[in-house]
Amino acid sequence: MAWAERTATITGQRRIRMPDTALLTLTQWFSPSFPLGAFAYSHGLETVIQNETIRTASDLQEWLEDVMAHGTGRNDAILLRAAYRCEDLTSVQSVDAHARAFAASAERLIETLDQGSAFARTTAALWDTDATPLTLPLAAGFAARQLDLPLDLTVTLYLQSFASNLVSTAVRLVPLGQTEGQAVLSALAPLCHVIARETADTSLEDLSSTAFLSDIAAMQHETLSHRIFRT
């Protein structure tokens, strides 16, 4: 039975419930402990921290708001939803080709492919989903469909995980205190819900990016002399 069909009677009213296993599965997928190697990627943040574009928690929050609302965050939400709508591997691979072509730089492509491949391998081993290497949003969306997990929640938690990984990068590099980092992540939570809601009826034609500084930072990182992160 699909998650949305599970109901319970509470004070005489029928309310839609999500099985605990669905929420726990998604929480596990998007936890920092899930073996994607996400800690090795900065999404270009290392560049802008080195050149002091980002020096404070406020700088970081403004940067991430733009990346999420106008760049990778929004596009990944669109791609994840497109993968969820795919009925077979051939269809999802076609969408994945769009995702690869849309990567703004070589490092961005490496980042999403490496993490997506790791995600697909791990979910296949534990939940018997398809193990085909895909970009990260495609791997997450296709796996969620195979397990009939709630799409909107999948998108929202994916976005929070994306933000969390980048906040963790800044905590180590700026450096920021752990409390400051968590304050930034908490401030971004409403944006995760907004992006998830606003991408509900989108298609591949809605892919776009105006987070130009983030894309340029990723390109510049490819030739950065001293770096810790892979991207």
Backbone as a chain_set.jsonl record, in Angstrom:
{"seq": "MAWAERTATITGQRRIRMPDTALLTLTQWFSPSFPLGAFAYSHGLETVIQNETIRTASDLQEWLEDVMAHGTGRNDAILLRAAYRCEDLTSVQSVDAHARAFAASAERLIETLDQGSAFARTTAALWDTDATPLTLPLAAGFAARQLDLPLDLTVTLYLQSFASNLVSTAVRLVPLGQTEGQAVLSALAPLCHVIARETADTSLEDLSSTAFLSDIAAMQHETLSHRIFRT", "coords": {"N": [[0.839, -1.199, 0.0], [0.55, 2.206, -0.874], [2.312, 4.997, 0.591], [0.715, 7.298, 0.938], [-1.787, 6.275, 1.177], [-2.067, 5.213, 3.611], [-3.81, 5.414, 6.538], [-5.05, 6.788, 9.651], [-7.262, 6.759, 12.448], [-8.007, 9.521, 14.284], [-9.285, 11.136, 16.957], [-11.798, 10.752, 15.833], [-11.475, 11.577, 13.203], [-10.174, 10.992, 9.932], [-6.87, 10.823, 9.037], [-4.179, 11.373, 6.828], [-1.328, 9.373, 6.988], [2.172, 8.906, 7.119], [4.156, 6.047, 6.773], [6.386, 5.135, 9.398], [8.72, 3.969, 8.519], [9.23, 5.071, 5.992], [9.908, 7.761, 6.479], [12.149, 7.348, 8.103], [13.83, 6.025, 6.324], [14.359, 8.014, 4.388], [15.56, 9.914, 6.022], [17.86, 8.536, 6.686], [19.067, 8.273, 4.14], [19.735, 10.937, 3.531], [21.373, 11.733, 5.52], [24.437, 12.981, 6.977], [26.07, 10.825, 7.45], [25.616, 8.963, 5.497], [27.14, 7.076, 2.972], [28.344, 8.9, 0.753], [30.555, 10.377, 0.313], [30.383, 13.082, 0.494], [31.643, 14.972, 2.046], [33.988, 15.612, 0.793], [33.585, 17.478, -1.146], [33.136, 20.85, -2.119], [31.548, 22.414, -3.704], [32.466, 24.668, -5.0], [32.749, 26.449, -2.928], [35.191, 26.552, -1.605], [36.8, 28.175, -3.164], [35.623, 30.779, -2.936], [35.823, 31.205, -0.25], [38.551, 31.243, 0.126], [39.197, 33.559, -1.361], [38.011, 35.387, 0.207], [35.394, 36.229, -0.196], [33.385, 35.039, 1.198], [33.223, 35.433, 4.535], [31.913, 35.455, 6.909], [29.154, 34.151, 8.904], [26.827, 35.329, 8.009], [27.539, 36.092, 5.393], [27.811, 33.542, 4.299], [25.205, 32.505, 4.521], [23.754, 34.193, 2.764], [25.02, 33.56, 0.355], [24.408, 30.816, 0.068], [21.634, 30.921, -0.02], [21.212, 32.071, -2.543], [22.429, 30.118, -4.217], [20.788, 27.949, -3.723], [18.163, 28.851, -4.346], [18.378, 29.93, -6.912], [20.13, 28.429, -8.391], [21.936, 25.459, -8.242], [20.417, 24.14, -6.204], [17.609, 24.547, -6.783], [17.562, 23.495, -9.409], [18.363, 20.835, -8.982], [16.177, 19.95, -7.518], [14.181, 20.043, -9.477], [15.209, 18.136, -11.268], [15.26, 15.841, -9.657], [12.526, 15.439, -9.244], [11.779, 14.939, -11.887], [13.079, 12.517, -12.347], [11.706, 10.895, -10.568], [9.279, 10.675, -11.818], [9.809, 8.993, -13.887], [9.265, 5.908, -15.534], [10.853, 3.766, -16.15], [14.241, 2.477, -16.52], [15.405, 3.348, -18.914], [14.071, 5.735, -19.453], [14.841, 7.295, -17.219], [17.562, 7.465, -17.626], [17.637, 9.049, -19.878], [16.771, 11.51, -18.842], [18.88, 11.86, -17.111], [20.937, 12.363, -18.885], [20.339, 14.962, -19.626], [20.836, 16.227, -17.185], [23.602, 15.859, -16.901], [24.533, 17.295, -19.089], [23.799, 19.806, -18.324], [25.476, 20.534, -16.306], [27.606, 22.984, -14.966], [30.346, 23.07, -15.053], [33.405, 21.117, -15.336], [34.132, 20.152, -12.81], [31.729, 20.35, -11.392], [30.265, 18.389, -12.685], [31.767, 16.094, -12.059], [31.368, 16.077, -9.294], [28.537, 15.644, -8.931], [28.226, 13.226, -10.273], [29.976, 11.444, -8.961], [28.905, 11.396, -6.338], [26.297, 10.625, -6.915], [26.664, 8.088, -8.064], [27.73, 6.709, -5.867], [25.547, 6.879, -4.162], [23.632, 5.352, -5.594], [24.851, 2.812, -5.585], [24.879, 2.188, -2.845], [22.145, 2.293, -2.042], [21.16, 0.294, -3.689], [22.425, -1.939, -2.636], [21.303, -2.087, -0.079], [18.509, -1.684, -0.278], [17.719, -2.904, -2.561], [17.36, -1.456, -4.922], [17.78, 0.031, -8.231], [21.096, -0.111, -9.493], [22.389, 1.452, -11.333], [24.772, 3.857, -12.33], [24.128, 7.25, -11.77], [23.576, 10.827, -11.995], [23.462, 12.719, -8.917], [20.812, 13.892, -8.088], [19.158, 12.474, -9.822], [19.64, 9.811, -9.153], [18.667, 9.787, -6.519], [15.957, 10.516, -6.884], [14.981, 8.452, -8.577], [15.394, 6.175, -7.023], [13.713, 6.77, -4.874], [11.246, 6.651, -6.135], [11.149, 3.917, -6.788], [10.891, 2.792, -4.274], [8.552, 3.844, -3.499], [8.419, 6.206, -1.985], [7.478, 9.286, -0.313], [7.233, 11.986, -2.48], [7.39, 14.88, -2.217], [8.45, 15.21, 0.35], [10.845, 13.884, 0.005], [12.168, 15.605, -1.787], [12.357, 17.926, -0.196], [13.97, 17.092, 2.006], [16.229, 16.335, 0.618], [17.132, 18.827, -0.29], [17.681, 20.067, 2.145], [19.781, 18.453, 2.974], [21.673, 19.034, 0.992], [22.189, 21.733, 1.576], [23.177, 21.399, 4.167], [25.581, 19.977, 3.776], [27.162, 21.939, 2.544], [27.197, 23.949, 4.47], [28.652, 22.594, 6.406], [31.111, 22.455, 5.122], [31.861, 25.181, 5.163], [32.0, 25.628, 7.911], [34.309, 24.281, 8.515], [36.225, 25.561, 6.887], [36.077, 28.443, 6.95], [37.078, 29.688, 9.457], [33.868, 28.66, 10.862], [31.968, 28.696, 13.89], [30.395, 25.79, 15.357], [27.816, 26.316, 16.304], [27.149, 28.681, 14.939], [27.126, 27.66, 12.341], [24.967, 25.844, 12.479], [22.945, 27.649, 12.946], [22.805, 28.989, 10.507], [21.978, 26.849, 8.864], [19.491, 26.296, 9.997], [18.171, 28.679, 9.379], [17.915, 28.384, 6.671], [16.035, 26.435, 6.35], [13.206, 27.121, 5.892], [13.423, 27.932, 3.212], [14.023, 25.573, 1.9], [11.542, 24.282, 2.003], [10.04, 26.095, 0.46], [11.266, 25.967, -2.105], [10.827, 23.269, -2.699], [8.035, 23.276, -2.863], [7.596, 25.133, -4.942], [8.691, 23.89, -7.144], [7.033, 21.847, -7.785], [5.357, 21.456, -10.037], [7.041, 21.511, -12.205], [9.117, 21.041, -15.176], [11.705, 19.609, -17.29], [12.14, 21.721, -18.967], [12.133, 23.893, -17.364], [14.581, 24.15, -16.207], [17.243, 26.186, -15.196], [19.791, 28.667, -14.519], [20.868, 31.287, -12.539], [22.792, 31.763, -10.756], [25.446, 32.89, -11.084], [27.959, 33.619, -9.985], [28.521, 31.506, -8.308], [28.8, 29.421, -10.156], [31.031, 30.351, -11.567], [32.921, 30.34, -9.517], [33.173, 27.6, -9.136], [34.355, 26.878, -11.558], [36.775, 28.271, -11.37], [37.903, 26.936, -9.262], [38.91, 24.621, -10.334], [41.467, 25.182, -11.146], [42.711, 26.052, -8.909], [45.468, 26.687, -6.849], [46.2, 25.766, -4.219], [44.374, 23.509, -2.521], [41.828, 21.835, -0.62], [39.461, 20.466, -0.967], [37.715, 18.42, -3.403], [36.083, 19.685, -5.208]], "CA": [[0.0, 0.0, 0.0], [1.333, 3.436, -0.972], [2.368, 5.733, 1.855], [-0.376, 8.266, 1.045], [-3.035, 5.573, 1.415], [-2.07, 4.751, 4.99], [-4.561, 6.376, 7.357], [-5.332, 6.429, 11.042], [-8.379, 7.504, 13.006], [-7.602, 10.314, 15.428], [-10.432, 11.939, 17.427], [-12.915, 10.608, 14.916], [-11.168, 12.047, 11.863], [-9.191, 10.198, 9.213], [-5.749, 11.657, 8.618], [-3.15, 10.666, 6.079], [-0.099, 9.167, 7.74], [3.304, 8.322, 6.433], [4.778, 5.022, 7.604], [7.635, 5.542, 10.015], [9.856, 3.472, 7.742], [9.512, 5.989, 4.888], [10.625, 8.906, 7.03], [13.452, 6.903, 8.564], [14.649, 5.732, 5.147], [14.807, 9.282, 3.814], [16.5, 10.513, 6.965], [19.122, 7.808, 6.531], [19.657, 8.629, 2.846], [20.236, 12.307, 3.485], [22.207, 11.974, 6.681], [25.866, 13.13, 6.665], [26.764, 9.546, 7.586], [25.382, 8.112, 4.328], [28.464, 7.071, 2.316], [28.45, 9.55, -0.559], [31.801, 11.121, 0.224], [30.024, 14.493, 0.295], [32.58, 15.815, 2.787], [35.14, 15.927, -0.062], [33.186, 18.414, -2.192], [32.728, 22.148, -1.56], [30.649, 23.092, -4.645], [33.057, 25.97, -5.3], [32.879, 27.293, -1.739], [36.595, 26.724, -1.234], [37.299, 29.327, -3.912], [35.147, 32.064, -2.415], [36.333, 31.36, 1.107], [39.953, 31.652, -0.014], [39.311, 34.953, -1.809], [37.344, 36.161, 1.258], [34.021, 36.635, -0.505], [32.642, 34.553, 2.353], [34.04, 35.562, 5.748], [31.057, 35.385, 8.089], [27.956, 33.328, 8.781], [25.882, 36.083, 7.178], [27.989, 35.919, 4.005], [27.509, 32.164, 3.902], [23.759, 32.346, 4.345], [23.347, 34.875, 1.538], [25.54, 32.779, -0.778], [23.651, 29.574, -0.06], [20.272, 31.254, -0.449], [21.246, 32.245, -4.0], [22.725, 28.831, -4.855], [19.628, 27.07, -3.605], [16.963, 29.387, -5.0], [18.591, 30.325, -8.305], [21.159, 27.599, -9.018], [21.926, 24.011, -8.121], [19.336, 23.639, -5.365], [16.361, 24.505, -7.547], [17.685, 22.573, -10.536], [18.361, 19.461, -8.48], [14.798, 19.626, -7.164], [13.484, 19.765, -10.738], [15.721, 16.874, -11.808], [14.799, 14.755, -8.795], [11.113, 15.209, -9.559], [11.704, 14.333, -13.215], [13.475, 11.116, -12.195], [10.625, 10.211, -9.858], [8.188, 10.435, -12.759], [10.239, 8.022, -14.9], [8.718, 4.579, -15.295], [11.838, 2.717, -16.389], [15.626, 2.938, -16.521], [15.679, 4.08, -20.154], [13.553, 7.099, -19.277], [15.634, 8.042, -16.25], [18.866, 7.736, -18.241], [17.443, 10.186, -20.776], [16.777, 12.694, -17.991], [20.231, 11.977, -16.586], [21.746, 13.002, -19.921], [20.093, 16.401, -19.482], [21.519, 16.677, -15.969], [25.037, 15.911, -17.177], [24.778, 18.385, -20.038], [23.52, 21.077, -17.676], [26.532, 20.833, -15.338], [28.238, 24.232, -15.394], [31.795, 22.911, -15.18], [33.862, 19.735, -15.2], [34.075, 19.772, -11.399], [30.333, 20.143, -11.011], [29.869, 17.087, -13.218], [32.429, 15.08, -11.225], [30.725, 16.09, -7.972], [27.215, 15.015, -8.937], [28.365, 11.839, -10.713], [30.599, 10.65, -7.898], [27.958, 11.207, -5.244], [25.16, 9.866, -7.419], [27.067, 6.695, -8.211], [27.832, 6.159, -4.521], [24.174, 6.746, -3.668], [22.99, 4.231, -6.276], [25.452, 1.567, -5.105], [24.484, 1.911, -1.458], [20.715, 1.984, -1.981], [20.973, -1.01, -4.328], [22.883, -2.974, -1.716], [20.469, -2.168, 1.118], [17.072, -1.673, -0.566], [17.5, -3.621, -3.817], [16.994, -0.542, -6.008], [18.674, -0.069, -9.38], [22.45, 0.338, -9.152], [22.977, 2.178, -12.451], [25.334, 5.159, -11.942], [23.386, 8.418, -12.229], [23.854, 12.033, -11.225], [22.865, 12.566, -7.594], [19.359, 14.061, -7.985], [18.483, 11.406, -10.562], [19.75, 8.593, -8.345], [17.759, 9.916, -5.38], [14.578, 10.514, -7.345], [14.607, 7.147, -9.114], [15.321, 5.251, -5.887], [12.508, 7.112, -4.119], [10.103, 6.1, -6.867], [11.15, 2.462, -6.67], [10.442, 2.426, -2.933], [7.276, 4.529, -3.275], [8.573, 7.172, -0.892], [6.767, 10.535, -0.61], [8.078, 12.819, -3.33], [7.634, 16.221, -1.691], [9.362, 15.104, 1.477], [12.152, 13.518, -0.556], [12.774, 16.827, -2.324], [12.671, 18.837, 0.907], [15.107, 16.581, 2.761], [17.381, 16.419, -0.282], [17.604, 20.214, -0.269], [18.297, 20.316, 3.445], [21.068, 17.748, 2.968], [22.56, 19.82, 0.139], [22.599, 22.898, 2.362], [23.951, 20.943, 5.313], [26.933, 19.654, 3.333], [27.897, 23.166, 2.27], [27.423, 24.589, 5.767], [29.751, 21.852, 7.031], [32.326, 22.911, 4.449], [32.206, 26.516, 5.657], [32.381, 25.513, 9.321], [35.706, 23.843, 8.556], [37.145, 26.39, 6.115], [36.089, 29.894, 7.193], [36.124, 28.704, 9.993], [32.734, 29.124, 11.652], [31.632, 27.829, 15.014], [29.321, 24.838, 15.089], [26.532, 26.966, 16.555], [26.896, 29.57, 13.801], [26.769, 26.828, 11.199], [23.615, 25.33, 12.668], [22.023, 28.787, 12.808], [22.625, 29.185, 9.061], [21.176, 25.741, 8.345], [18.12, 26.504, 10.463], [17.606, 29.796, 8.627], [17.654, 27.936, 5.306], [14.969, 25.43, 6.342], [12.009, 27.557, 5.167], [13.702, 27.982, 1.782], [13.897, 24.198, 1.396], [10.109, 24.05, 1.779], [9.584, 26.953, -0.642], [11.755, 25.406, -3.372], [10.108, 22.014, -2.931], [6.675, 23.611, -3.285], [7.579, 25.855, -6.218], [9.122, 23.009, -8.246], [6.108, 20.71, -7.85], [4.78, 21.267, -11.37], [8.05, 21.882, -13.198], [9.634, 20.036, -16.111], [13.085, 19.885, -17.684], [12.169, 23.022, -19.627], [12.265, 24.928, -16.336], [15.958, 24.213, -15.728], [17.944, 27.436, -15.495], [20.655, 29.069, -13.415], [21.377, 32.659, -12.529], [23.793, 31.838, -9.69], [26.646, 32.927, -11.916], [29.182, 33.663, -9.183], [28.766, 30.153, -7.838], [29.315, 28.656, -11.297], [32.394, 30.827, -11.848], [33.767, 29.847, -8.429], [33.447, 26.189, -9.412], [35.316, 26.836, -12.667], [38.072, 28.731, -10.871], [38.437, 25.934, -8.341], [39.605, 23.606, -11.111], [42.88, 25.566, -11.289], [43.183, 26.602, -7.642], [46.782, 26.106, -6.543], [46.176, 25.035, -2.943], [42.99, 23.199, -2.194], [41.554, 20.672, 0.207], [38.288, 19.777, -1.489], [37.799, 17.991, -4.801], [35.366, 20.667, -6.031]], "C": [[0.874, 1.249, 0.0], [1.242, 4.214, 0.328], [1.167, 6.644, 2.034], [-1.714, 7.599, 1.337], [-3.149, 5.062, 2.851], [-2.763, 5.792, 5.862], [-4.721, 5.871, 8.773], [-6.488, 7.283, 11.528], [-7.934, 8.203, 14.275], [-8.752, 11.257, 15.766], [-11.558, 11.936, 16.401], [-12.641, 11.048, 13.498], [-10.109, 11.145, 11.238], [-8.094, 11.123, 8.686], [-4.738, 10.805, 7.874], [-1.898, 10.567, 6.929], [0.972, 8.595, 6.828], [3.893, 7.237, 7.318], [6.102, 5.515, 8.166], [8.834, 5.112, 9.186], [10.214, 4.408, 6.6], [10.326, 7.178, 5.375], [12.032, 8.5, 7.46], [14.384, 6.584, 7.4], [15.204, 7.013, 4.543], [15.801, 9.983, 4.73], [17.861, 9.841, 6.868], [19.818, 8.201, 5.234], [20.358, 9.971, 2.891], [20.986, 12.725, 4.748], [23.659, 12.172, 6.254], [26.634, 11.816, 6.735], [26.544, 8.621, 6.392], [26.61, 8.201, 3.424], [28.479, 7.594, 0.886], [29.812, 10.195, -0.765], [31.571, 12.607, 0.064], [30.989, 15.442, 0.98], [33.749, 16.272, 1.925], [34.834, 16.998, -1.1], [32.685, 19.719, -1.576], [31.82, 22.936, -2.494], [31.141, 24.509, -4.965], [33.245, 26.872, -4.1], [34.339, 27.534, -1.369], [37.201, 27.929, -1.941], [36.915, 30.633, -3.24], [35.5, 32.263, -0.946], [37.797, 31.801, 1.056], [40.078, 33.105, -0.449], [38.533, 35.922, -0.907], [36.03, 36.791, 0.825], [33.099, 36.208, 0.625], [33.57, 34.584, 3.567], [33.224, 35.364, 7.022], [29.88, 34.451, 7.834], [26.913, 34.016, 7.899], [26.241, 35.977, 5.697], [27.594, 34.54, 3.479], [26.023, 31.982, 3.633], [23.281, 32.994, 3.054], [23.797, 34.092, 0.309], [24.692, 31.525, -1.01], [22.205, 29.826, -0.474], [20.221, 31.405, -1.963], [21.483, 30.927, -4.726], [21.502, 27.923, -4.826], [18.431, 27.567, -4.414], [17.149, 29.622, -6.493], [19.614, 29.466, -9.046], [20.934, 26.122, -8.788], [20.756, 23.483, -7.305], [18.04, 23.48, -6.126], [16.443, 23.496, -8.685], [17.693, 21.12, -10.098], [16.955, 19.03, -8.078], [13.988, 19.28, -8.409], [13.907, 18.411, -11.295], [15.267, 15.684, -10.97], [13.345, 14.422, -9.101], [10.963, 14.536, -10.925], [12.074, 12.849, -13.144], [12.369, 10.306, -11.535], [9.477, 9.855, -10.799], [8.546, 9.394, -13.821], [9.765, 6.623, -14.532], [9.736, 3.465, -15.498], [13.23, 3.342, -16.476], [15.956, 3.742, -17.774], [15.238, 5.535, -20.033], [14.426, 7.911, -18.337], [17.024, 8.341, -16.8], [18.784, 8.897, -19.227], [17.443, 11.496, -19.993], [18.182, 12.942, -17.454], [21.164, 12.632, -17.601], [21.563, 14.51, -19.9], [20.856, 16.954, -18.281], [23.017, 16.814, -16.21], [25.367, 17.087, -18.096], [24.62, 19.745, -19.372], [24.573, 21.458, -16.644], [27.367, 22.008, -15.845], [29.744, 24.118, -15.58], [32.149, 21.446, -15.02], [33.768, 19.27, -13.754], [32.653, 19.538, -10.92], [29.847, 18.772, -11.498], [30.483, 15.962, -12.398], [31.703, 14.948, -9.889], [29.406, 15.327, -7.984], [27.28, 13.554, -9.383], [28.956, 10.957, -9.619], [29.6, 10.364, -6.778], [26.746, 10.391, -5.69], [25.472, 8.39, -7.578], [27.168, 6.006, -6.855], [26.446, 5.934, -3.925], [23.502, 5.523, -4.278], [23.538, 2.894, -5.784], [24.942, 1.198, -3.715], [23.009, 1.551, -1.363], [20.424, 0.641, -2.639], [21.344, -2.138, -3.379], [21.926, -3.176, -0.55], [18.977, -2.279, 0.832], [16.725, -2.334, -1.903], [16.94, -2.713, -4.921], [17.996, -0.696, -7.149], [20.035, 0.549, -9.059], [23.119, 1.126, -10.268], [23.528, 3.526, -11.995], [24.557, 6.307, -12.586], [23.883, 9.641, -11.474], [23.021, 11.992, -9.938], [21.355, 12.803, -7.547], [18.582, 12.986, -8.718], [18.513, 10.108, -9.772], [18.765, 8.631, -7.187], [16.303, 9.83, -5.813], [14.118, 9.154, -7.84], [14.495, 6.113, -7.995], [14.057, 5.507, -5.066], [11.262, 6.579, -4.813], [10.01, 4.589, -6.693], [10.649, 1.988, -5.31], [9.128, 3.102, -2.553], [7.336, 5.456, -2.066], [7.903, 8.488, -1.277], [7.67, 11.546, -1.321], [8.397, 14.176, -2.706], [8.613, 16.191, -0.516], [10.765, 14.726, 1.01], [12.88, 14.76, -1.06], [13.218, 17.745, -1.189], [13.898, 18.374, 1.68], [16.375, 16.553, 1.914], [17.978, 17.824, -0.231], [18.266, 20.552, 1.061], [19.672, 19.652, 3.53], [22.095, 18.501, 2.139], [23.095, 21.028, 0.901], [23.5, 22.492, 3.516], [25.392, 20.621, 4.937], [27.77, 20.908, 3.115], [28.148, 23.967, 3.551], [28.594, 23.915, 6.471], [31.094, 22.244, 6.43], [32.79, 24.251, 5.024], [32.625, 26.49, 7.119], [33.855, 25.138, 9.43], [36.659, 24.861, 7.936], [37.197, 27.85, 6.538], [37.087, 30.303, 8.28], [34.98, 29.392, 10.719], [32.565, 28.198, 12.843], [30.486, 26.901, 14.648], [27.95, 25.479, 15.285], [26.168, 27.917, 15.424], [26.463, 28.776, 12.576], [25.353, 26.305, 11.309], [22.576, 26.441, 12.55], [21.757, 29.077, 11.332], [21.724, 28.098, 8.488], [19.715, 25.886, 8.761], [17.434, 27.617, 9.683], [17.245, 29.4, 7.202], [16.495, 26.945, 5.211], [13.703, 25.897, 5.625], [12.209, 27.595, 3.652], [13.61, 26.592, 1.158], [12.436, 23.879, 1.088], [9.599, 24.851, 0.581], [10.006, 26.365, -1.988], [11.031, 24.112, -3.699], [8.703, 22.297, -3.451], [6.67, 24.23, -4.682], [8.016, 24.989, -7.393], [8.16, 21.852, -8.477], [5.613, 20.422, -9.259], [5.756, 21.62, -12.486], [8.411, 20.714, -14.099], [11.071, 20.396, -16.447], [13.215, 21.231, -18.386], [12.35, 24.167, -18.639], [13.666, 25.001, -15.751], [16.596, 25.535, -16.144], [18.861, 27.739, -14.323], [21.081, 30.516, -13.592], [22.325, 32.865, -11.348], [25.181, 31.836, -10.323], [27.94, 32.913, -11.102], [29.536, 32.284, -8.646], [29.345, 29.287, -8.953], [30.754, 29.051, -11.622], [33.362, 30.331, -10.785], [34.129, 28.386, -8.643], [34.464, 26.044, -10.538], [36.718, 27.229, -12.197], [38.72, 27.698, -9.952], [39.234, 24.865, -9.076], [41.095, 23.903, -11.231], [43.432, 26.208, -10.015], [44.472, 25.905, -7.217], [46.768, 25.25, -5.291], [44.73, 24.785, -2.567], [42.903, 21.91, -1.398], [40.453, 19.821, -0.411], [38.445, 19.436, -2.968], [37.091, 18.967, -5.731], [35.152, 21.944, -5.221]], "O": [[1.824, 1.346, 0.776], [0.262, 4.122, 1.066], [0.644, 6.767, 3.141], [-2.675, 8.275, 1.704], [-4.19, 4.546, 3.257], [-2.329, 6.944, 5.907], [-4.549, 4.686, 9.056], [-6.67, 8.41, 11.065], [-7.528, 7.551, 15.237], [-9.143, 12.084, 14.942], [-12.184, 12.961, 16.133], [-13.517, 10.902, 12.645], [-9.253, 10.601, 11.936], [-8.373, 12.088, 7.974], [-4.476, 9.661, 8.245], [-1.457, 11.553, 7.519], [0.674, 7.877, 5.874], [4.112, 7.474, 8.505], [6.848, 6.226, 7.492], [9.85, 5.807, 9.15], [11.392, 4.534, 6.263], [11.319, 7.556, 4.752], [12.995, 9.225, 7.21], [15.586, 6.839, 7.475], [16.39, 7.088, 4.223], [16.771, 10.578, 4.262], [18.894, 10.503, 6.959], [21.026, 8.437, 5.226], [21.453, 10.124, 2.349], [21.2, 13.91, 5.002], [24.08, 11.586, 5.257], [27.714, 11.691, 6.158], [27.216, 7.595, 6.281], [27.076, 9.304, 3.138], [28.608, 6.827, -0.069], [30.182, 10.523, -1.892], [32.438, 13.325, -0.435], [31.145, 16.586, 0.555], [34.439, 17.225, 2.287], [35.721, 17.392, -1.859], [31.902, 19.701, -0.626], [31.36, 24.018, -2.129], [30.345, 25.424, -5.173], [33.832, 27.947, -4.22], [34.684, 28.606, -0.872], [38.034, 28.629, -1.364], [37.763, 31.492, -3.0], [35.474, 33.392, -0.456], [38.226, 32.636, 1.852], [40.961, 33.817, 0.029], [38.41, 37.11, -1.209], [35.595, 37.781, 1.413], [32.153, 36.915, 0.971], [34.566, 33.863, 3.624], [33.786, 35.13, 8.092], [29.641, 34.018, 6.707], [26.203, 33.36, 7.137], [25.367, 35.795, 4.85], [27.107, 34.402, 2.357], [25.634, 31.377, 2.635], [22.484, 32.404, 2.324], [23.052, 33.972, -0.663], [24.31, 31.219, -2.14], [21.619, 29.026, -1.203], [19.287, 30.919, -2.601], [20.828, 30.64, -5.727], [21.219, 27.216, -5.792], [17.766, 26.782, -5.089], [16.191, 29.525, -7.26], [19.933, 29.742, -10.202], [19.868, 25.591, -9.101], [20.157, 22.473, -7.677], [17.437, 22.407, -6.121], [15.505, 22.729, -8.906], [17.103, 20.266, -10.758], [16.581, 17.874, -8.275], [13.2, 18.334, -8.399], [13.068, 17.629, -11.741], [14.925, 14.635, -11.516], [12.981, 13.251, -9.203], [10.114, 13.661, -11.097], [11.451, 12.021, -13.807], [12.128, 9.157, -11.907], [8.787, 8.855, -10.599], [7.675, 8.96, -14.576], [9.849, 6.206, -13.377], [9.509, 2.336, -15.065], [13.379, 4.564, -16.503], [16.706, 4.716, -17.703], [15.945, 6.449, -20.459], [14.725, 9.074, -18.609], [17.604, 9.375, -16.469], [19.748, 9.643, -19.393], [18.042, 12.48, -20.427], [18.624, 14.086, -17.352], [22.076, 13.369, -17.226], [22.515, 15.258, -20.126], [21.452, 18.029, -18.36], [23.63, 17.785, -15.767], [26.362, 17.784, -17.895], [25.231, 20.725, -19.8], [24.57, 22.586, -16.151], [27.783, 22.031, -17.004], [30.355, 24.985, -16.203], [31.316, 20.631, -14.623], [33.375, 18.134, -13.488], [32.402, 18.628, -10.129], [29.106, 18.085, -10.795], [29.806, 14.986, -12.074], [31.457, 13.84, -9.413], [29.183, 14.459, -7.14], [26.485, 12.733, -8.928], [28.479, 9.846, -9.387], [29.47, 9.226, -6.327], [26.231, 9.568, -4.933], [24.642, 7.536, -7.265], [26.745, 4.86, -6.702], [26.201, 4.925, -3.264], [22.872, 4.741, -3.566], [22.776, 1.947, -5.587], [24.616, 0.041, -3.447], [22.655, 0.596, -0.672], [19.531, -0.081, -2.195], [20.667, -3.165, -3.323], [21.75, -4.3, -0.077], [18.247, -2.898, 1.607], [15.568, -2.321, -2.323], [16.144, -3.153, -5.751], [18.951, -1.465, -7.041], [20.112, 1.605, -8.43], [24.305, 1.441, -10.166], [22.813, 4.277, -11.331], [24.356, 6.327, -13.8], [24.534, 9.514, -10.437], [21.997, 11.311, -9.879], [20.652, 11.958, -6.993], [17.482, 12.618, -8.306], [17.518, 9.383, -9.728], [18.103, 7.635, -6.897], [15.504, 9.145, -5.175], [12.993, 8.739, -7.562], [13.599, 5.269, -8.019], [13.407, 4.565, -4.614], [10.332, 6.11, -4.157], [8.926, 4.046, -6.478], [10.056, 0.915, -5.2], [8.648, 2.955, -1.429], [6.426, 5.484, -1.237], [7.773, 8.777, -2.466], [8.734, 11.907, -0.82], [9.56, 14.579, -2.673], [9.493, 17.044, -0.408], [11.757, 15.201, 1.563], [14.067, 14.943, -0.79], [14.326, 18.28, -1.216], [14.778, 19.181, 1.98], [17.475, 16.728, 2.439], [19.195, 17.982, -0.14], [19.287, 21.238, 1.1], [20.61, 20.22, 4.09], [23.259, 18.599, 2.529], [24.292, 21.313, 0.878], [24.483, 23.173, 3.807], [26.319, 20.946, 5.679], [28.951, 20.938, 3.46], [29.198, 24.592, 3.695], [29.434, 24.59, 7.067], [32.093, 22.352, 7.14], [33.969, 24.428, 5.331], [33.508, 27.245, 7.525], [34.563, 25.612, 10.318], [37.787, 25.012, 8.406], [38.27, 28.452, 6.491], [37.888, 31.206, 8.037], [35.093, 30.544, 11.139], [32.979, 27.04, 12.798], [29.703, 27.189, 13.743], [27.025, 25.215, 14.517], [25.015, 27.961, 14.994], [25.542, 29.173, 11.862], [24.611, 26.322, 10.327], [21.454, 26.2, 12.105], [20.627, 29.375, 10.947], [20.811, 28.388, 7.716], [18.81, 25.628, 7.967], [16.25, 27.513, 9.36], [16.369, 30.01, 6.59], [16.024, 26.647, 4.113], [13.162, 25.144, 4.815], [11.278, 27.323, 2.894], [13.17, 26.45, 0.017], [12.124, 23.285, 0.056], [8.816, 24.342, -0.22], [9.193, 26.276, -2.908], [10.66, 23.881, -4.85], [8.234, 21.631, -4.374], [5.828, 23.883, -5.511], [7.73, 25.333, -8.54], [8.445, 20.967, -9.283], [5.464, 19.259, -9.635], [5.342, 21.988, -13.585], [8.064, 19.564, -13.831], [11.598, 21.386, -15.939], [14.296, 21.818, -18.397], [12.684, 25.284, -19.034], [13.922, 25.834, -14.881], [16.498, 25.948, -17.3], [18.73, 27.14, -13.255], [21.581, 30.916, -14.643], [22.628, 34.0, -10.98], [25.975, 30.916, -10.129], [28.91, 32.263, -11.492], [30.712, 31.935, -8.54], [30.273, 28.511, -8.723], [31.591, 28.197, -11.915], [34.489, 29.947, -11.097], [35.256, 27.974, -8.367], [35.339, 25.181, -10.477], [37.712, 26.607, -12.573], [39.946, 27.605, -9.878], [40.14, 24.265, -8.498], [41.899, 22.986, -11.397], [44.493, 26.832, -10.039], [44.552, 24.677, -7.226], [47.271, 24.127, -5.3], [43.962, 25.716, -2.327], [43.761, 21.031, -1.482], [40.516, 18.593, -0.375], [39.207, 20.078, -3.69], [37.444, 19.075, -6.905], [34.567, 22.904, -5.723]]}, "num_chains": 1, "name": "protein.A"}
